[in-house]
Amino acid sequence: MSFNPLLSLARNAKRQKMDMQCDPQWVLDLAAERDQLREERDSLESECSRVTGQNARLHDQIVELYQDRDQLRAELIKANDRYQRDVYGLNNEGDPIGGEPPGGYANDNAKLRAELDAIRGQKPVAWQSRFTDEEWAKCSRGHFDWVKREPEAFPGGYEARELYALPPQQLGAEERDVPLHAAINRACGELPDGWSIEVNAERDGAWVALLNAELEVVEFPTNNERLDYTVNDAVEFAILSTRQAEEGE
């Protein structure tokens, strides 16, 4: 029988493998390697699940962002439509909106600007002054000019202003400012008990009479510049006289 080297090598390898399998340490090493591979597999599966879940959440967030974007676009279109309608009185095609009056708030803006220009073109009808946080009180034109001309002559927080009447043609009858009516209303609300004011008018003039609680005509300081000013001066004098009488008691 002839010697076959290849057959001899195969037999030796088989014998060595059988010897290794019979080695307890080799079996333990193989089991440890198996356990390590299992741990790595489990770790990879856990990481894969985490990433997959994260991707799903990101997908949901992306969908929500797209929805928010579409909603904001729709709201922007509506807001632009309102702006065009209310400010310029135009529709989406840039054409004027019909109706009475046409043009939405554009007409109102133009009307208010015209009224403001008319007011600015007027001369002042009254003047007032006050300390900051106090009520405005009537003053003369000369006092107003003095405050504006020499502000350093007055303590801080003192101011004066001009009053203008709205153009009568821009107002309804119920909205017209009647200074004398306001002065009479003040007299009705602020005159001390027993005091009264008589407003008399005739063809060539008018005057105001102040009567005390004894129905005596009382002289009071006034420049008779305007009838409503005179009524206010009478009210203030009556209030001051009553207060001084009460303090004297």
C-alpha positions as CSV (number, residue, x, y, z in Angstrom):
1,M,0.0,0.0,0.0
2,S,1.5,3.3,-1.1
3,F,1.8,6.4,1.2
4,N,-0.6,9.2,0.4
5,P,0.5,12.5,2.0
6,L,-2.8,14.3,1.4
7,L,-4.8,11.6,3.1
8,S,-2.3,11.7,6.0
9,L,-2.8,15.4,6.5
10,A,-6.6,15.1,6.5
11,R,-6.4,12.4,9.1
12,N,-4.1,14.5,11.3
13,A,-6.4,17.6,11.1
14,K,-9.4,15.5,12.0
15,R,-7.5,14.0,15.0
16,Q,-6.5,17.5,16.2
17,K,-10.1,18.8,15.9
18,M,-11.3,15.9,18.0
19,D,-8.6,16.6,20.6
20,M,-9.7,20.3,20.8
21,Q,-13.4,19.4,21.2
22,C,-12.4,17.2,24.1
23,D,-10.6,20.2,25.7
24,P,-12.8,21.8,28.4
25,Q,-11.2,25.2,28.1
26,W,-11.9,25.3,24.4
27,V,-15.6,24.6,25.1
28,L,-15.7,27.4,27.7
29,D,-14.0,29.9,25.4
30,L,-16.5,29.0,22.6
31,A,-19.4,29.5,25.0
32,A,-18.1,32.9,26.1
33,E,-17.6,34.0,22.5
34,R,-21.2,32.9,21.8
35,D,-22.6,34.9,24.8
36,Q,-20.6,38.0,23.7
37,L,-22.0,37.8,20.2
38,R,-25.5,37.4,21.6
39,E,-25.0,40.6,23.7
40,E,-23.8,42.5,20.7
41,R,-26.8,41.3,18.7
42,D,-29.2,42.3,21.4
43,S,-27.6,45.7,21.7
44,L,-27.8,46.3,18.0
45,E,-31.4,45.3,18.0
46,S,-32.2,47.7,20.8
47,E,-30.4,50.5,19.1
48,C,-32.2,49.7,15.9
49,S,-35.5,49.9,17.7
50,R,-34.6,53.2,19.3
51,V,-33.5,54.8,16.0
52,T,-36.6,53.4,14.3
53,G,-38.9,55.0,17.0
54,Q,-37.0,58.2,16.8
55,N,-37.4,58.3,13.1
56,A,-41.1,57.7,13.5
57,R,-41.4,60.6,15.9
58,L,-39.4,62.8,13.5
59,H,-41.7,61.8,10.7
60,D,-44.7,62.8,12.8
61,Q,-43.1,66.2,13.6
62,I,-42.3,66.8,10.0
63,V,-45.9,66.1,9.1
64,E,-47.1,68.6,11.8
65,L,-44.7,71.2,10.5
66,Y,-46.0,70.9,7.0
67,Q,-49.6,71.2,8.4
68,D,-48.6,74.3,10.4
69,R,-47.0,75.8,7.3
70,D,-50.1,75.3,5.2
71,Q,-52.3,76.8,7.9
72,L,-50.1,79.8,8.3
73,R,-50.1,80.3,4.5
74,A,-53.9,80.3,4.5
75,E,-54.0,82.8,7.5
76,L,-51.5,85.0,5.7
77,I,-53.6,85.1,2.6
78,K,-56.7,86.0,4.7
79,A,-54.8,88.7,6.5
80,N,-53.6,90.2,3.3
81,D,-57.1,90.1,1.9
82,R,-58.4,92.0,5.0
83,Y,-55.5,94.5,4.7
84,Q,-56.2,95.2,1.0
85,R,-59.9,95.6,1.8
86,D,-59.8,97.6,5.0
87,V,-56.8,99.9,4.2
88,Y,-57.0,100.3,0.4
89,G,-60.5,99.2,-0.3
90,L,-59.3,96.8,-2.9
91,N,-60.2,93.1,-3.6
92,N,-57.6,90.4,-4.4
93,E,-57.4,91.5,-8.0
94,G,-56.6,95.1,-7.0
95,D,-60.0,96.4,-8.0
96,P,-62.1,98.7,-5.8
97,I,-64.6,97.0,-3.6
98,G,-68.2,98.1,-4.3
99,G,-70.7,99.1,-1.6
100,E,-71.9,102.2,0.1
101,P,-69.5,103.8,0.5
102,P,-67.0,101.8,-1.6
103,G,-63.5,101.3,-0.4
104,G,-63.8,100.0,3.2
105,Y,-61.8,101.9,5.7
106,A,-59.9,103.8,3.0
107,N,-62.9,106.2,2.8
108,D,-63.0,106.6,6.6
109,N,-59.3,107.4,6.6
110,A,-59.6,110.0,3.9
111,K,-62.6,111.6,5.8
112,L,-60.7,111.7,9.1
113,R,-57.7,113.3,7.4
114,A,-59.9,115.9,5.8
115,E,-61.5,116.7,9.1
116,L,-58.1,117.0,10.8
117,D,-56.9,119.3,8.1
118,A,-60.0,121.4,8.6
119,I,-59.5,121.6,12.4
120,R,-55.8,122.5,11.9
121,G,-56.9,125.3,9.6
122,Q,-59.1,126.8,12.3
123,K,-58.3,129.4,14.9
124,P,-58.5,128.3,18.5
125,V,-61.7,128.9,20.3
126,A,-60.5,128.5,23.9
127,W,-57.3,128.0,26.0
128,Q,-56.6,125.9,29.0
129,S,-53.8,125.3,31.5
130,R,-53.0,122.9,34.3
131,F,-50.4,121.3,36.4
132,T,-49.6,117.7,35.5
133,D,-52.2,115.2,36.8
134,E,-54.7,118.0,37.5
135,E,-57.9,118.9,35.7
136,W,-57.6,121.4,32.8
137,A,-58.9,124.9,33.7
138,K,-59.9,127.8,31.4
139,C,-57.3,130.4,30.9
140,S,-56.9,133.5,28.6
141,R,-55.1,133.7,25.3
142,G,-52.6,136.0,26.9
143,H,-51.8,133.4,29.6
144,F,-51.4,130.7,27.0
145,D,-49.0,132.9,25.0
146,W,-47.1,133.6,28.2
147,V,-46.7,129.9,29.0
148,K,-45.5,129.2,25.5
149,R,-43.2,132.2,25.3
150,E,-41.6,131.9,28.7
151,P,-41.8,128.3,30.0
152,E,-39.0,128.9,32.4
153,A,-41.2,131.3,34.3
154,F,-43.5,128.4,35.4
155,P,-42.8,125.5,37.6
156,G,-42.2,122.0,36.2
157,G,-45.2,120.1,35.1
158,Y,-47.2,123.2,34.0
159,E,-48.7,123.2,30.6
160,A,-51.2,125.1,28.4
161,R,-53.1,124.1,25.3
162,E,-55.4,125.5,22.6
163,L,-58.9,124.1,22.0
164,Y,-60.4,123.8,18.5
165,A,-64.0,123.2,17.5
166,L,-64.8,120.6,14.9
167,P,-66.1,121.9,11.6
168,P,-69.9,122.2,12.0
169,Q,-70.5,120.8,8.5
170,Q,-68.7,117.5,9.6
171,L,-71.0,117.0,12.6
172,G,-74.6,116.1,13.2
173,A,-76.7,118.6,15.1
174,E,-76.6,116.3,18.2
175,E,-72.8,116.2,18.1
176,R,-72.1,120.0,17.8
177,D,-70.1,121.4,20.7
178,V,-72.0,124.4,22.2
179,P,-69.7,126.0,24.8
180,L,-72.5,127.9,26.5
181,H,-74.5,124.7,26.8
182,A,-71.5,123.1,28.5
183,A,-71.1,126.1,30.9
184,I,-74.8,126.0,31.8
185,N,-74.5,122.3,32.5
186,R,-71.5,123.0,34.8
187,A,-73.5,125.7,36.6
188,C,-76.4,123.2,37.2
189,G,-74.0,120.7,38.6
190,E,-71.6,122.8,40.7
191,L,-73.4,125.9,41.9
192,P,-73.7,126.0,45.7
193,D,-77.2,125.5,47.2
194,G,-79.3,128.6,46.9
195,W,-77.1,130.4,44.4
196,S,-78.4,131.0,40.8
197,I,-77.3,132.4,37.5
198,E,-79.4,134.4,35.1
199,V,-78.3,134.6,31.4
200,N,-80.0,137.6,29.7
201,A,-79.9,138.4,26.0
202,E,-81.2,141.1,23.8
203,R,-80.6,142.4,20.3
204,D,-77.4,144.3,21.0
205,G,-75.9,142.2,23.7
206,A,-76.1,139.7,26.5
207,W,-75.1,139.5,30.2
208,V,-74.9,137.2,33.1
209,A,-76.2,137.9,36.6
210,L,-75.1,136.0,39.7
211,L,-77.5,135.8,42.6
212,N,-76.6,134.5,46.1
213,A,-78.8,132.5,48.5
214,E,-80.5,135.7,49.6
215,L,-81.3,136.4,45.9
216,E,-79.0,139.4,45.9
217,V,-77.1,140.2,42.7
218,V,-73.4,139.7,43.4
219,E,-70.6,141.3,41.4
220,F,-67.9,138.9,40.3
221,P,-64.6,139.4,38.4
222,T,-64.8,138.6,34.7
223,N,-63.6,140.1,31.4
224,N,-66.9,139.3,29.6
225,E,-64.8,137.9,26.7
226,R,-67.4,135.3,25.9
227,L,-70.7,134.4,27.5
228,D,-69.7,130.9,28.4
229,Y,-66.5,132.2,30.0
230,T,-68.6,134.6,32.0
231,V,-70.9,131.8,33.2
232,N,-67.8,129.8,34.3
233,D,-66.4,132.8,36.1
234,A,-69.7,133.2,38.0
235,V,-69.7,129.6,39.0
236,E,-66.1,129.7,40.3
237,F,-66.8,132.9,42.2
238,A,-69.9,131.4,43.8
239,I,-67.9,128.3,44.8
240,L,-65.1,130.4,46.2
241,S,-67.4,132.7,48.2
242,T,-69.2,129.8,49.7
243,R,-66.0,128.0,50.7
244,Q,-64.6,131.2,52.3
245,A,-67.9,131.7,54.2
246,E,-67.8,128.2,55.5
247,E,-64.1,128.5,56.6
248,G,-65.0,131.8,58.3
249,E,-67.6,130.1,60.5
